[in-house]
Amino acid sequence: NTGLFVVERDGLVEGTALVSLCSDVMFGHQPFAVVENIVVNQAHRSRGLGSDLLAQIEAFCQGHDCSKIMLLSAVQREEAHRFFERAGFVGSSKRGFVKYRRQFRA
């Protein structure tokens, strides 16, 4: 239920993303996808690698009949937010919350 997507150019890894499929009992176990750690080598940004990566993720999710693709992005990463919005993600429809391990109750 988890896949690592890799963009490789000339034998070098230039981008990665981790995709996890999660069963959603609200929709008869139809999965939704959570995308984490989308990284494109800064020297190779604005060359379509991130778009190619997201297109492959979307095709993968479509092939698994996912109801949606979700991702989180750090608040200060405004350039990344613009990229995600250009790719069709909506940043104003939901609000994400994170609790890190160091904040777990002992």
SVG drawing of the C-alpha trace seen along z (x, -y; Angstrom):
<svg xmlns="http://www.w3.org/2000/svg" viewBox="-19 -32 43 34">
<polyline fill="none" stroke="black" stroke-width="0.4" points="0.0,0.0 3.0,-2.3 5.1,-3.2 8.2,-5.3 8.2,-7.3 11.6,-8.3 12.5,-10.7 15.9,-9.8 17.8,-11.7 21.2,-10.6 21.5,-8.0 20.9,-10.5 17.9,-10.7 16.4,-14.1 13.1,-13.7 11.1,-11.5 7.7,-11.2 6.3,-8.6 2.6,-7.6 0.6,-5.6 -2.8,-4.2 -5.3,-4.2 -8.5,-2.3 -11.5,-4.6 -14.3,-2.8 -16.6,-5.8 -16.6,-4.8 -16.6,-1.0 -12.9,-0.8 -12.2,-2.8 -8.7,-4.0 -7.4,-7.6 -3.7,-8.5 -1.4,-10.4 1.7,-11.9 4.7,-12.7 8.3,-13.9 7.9,-15.3 11.4,-16.4 12.9,-17.7 16.6,-18.6 16.6,-22.4 19.0,-22.7 16.5,-21.0 13.2,-22.7 11.0,-24.4 11.9,-21.8 8.8,-19.7 10.2,-17.0 7.8,-17.7 4.9,-17.8 6.0,-14.5 6.2,-13.0 2.7,-14.2 1.3,-12.9 2.7,-9.5 1.3,-9.6 -2.1,-10.7 -2.1,-7.8 -1.1,-5.3 -3.9,-6.6 -6.4,-6.5 -5.4,-2.9 -6.2,-2.1 -9.5,-3.9 -8.5,-6.5 -11.1,-8.9 -8.6,-11.7 -4.9,-12.5 -3.9,-14.5 -0.6,-16.1 0.8,-18.4 3.3,-21.2 5.1,-23.4 3.4,-26.7 6.4,-28.8 6.9,-26.9 4.8,-29.3 6.5,-28.4 5.7,-24.8 2.1,-25.8 1.8,-27.6 3.2,-24.5 0.6,-22.2 -2.2,-24.6 -1.1,-24.7 -1.2,-20.9 -4.8,-21.0 -4.5,-20.7 -6.8,-23.0 -5.1,-24.5 -8.2,-26.2 -10.7,-23.3 -9.1,-21.5 -6.8,-22.3 -4.0,-20.0 -2.8,-19.3 0.4,-17.5 1.5,-16.1 5.1,-15.1 6.5,-12.2 8.2,-14.5 4.8,-15.9 3.3,-12.4 2.3,-11.7 4.8,-9.4"/>
</svg>
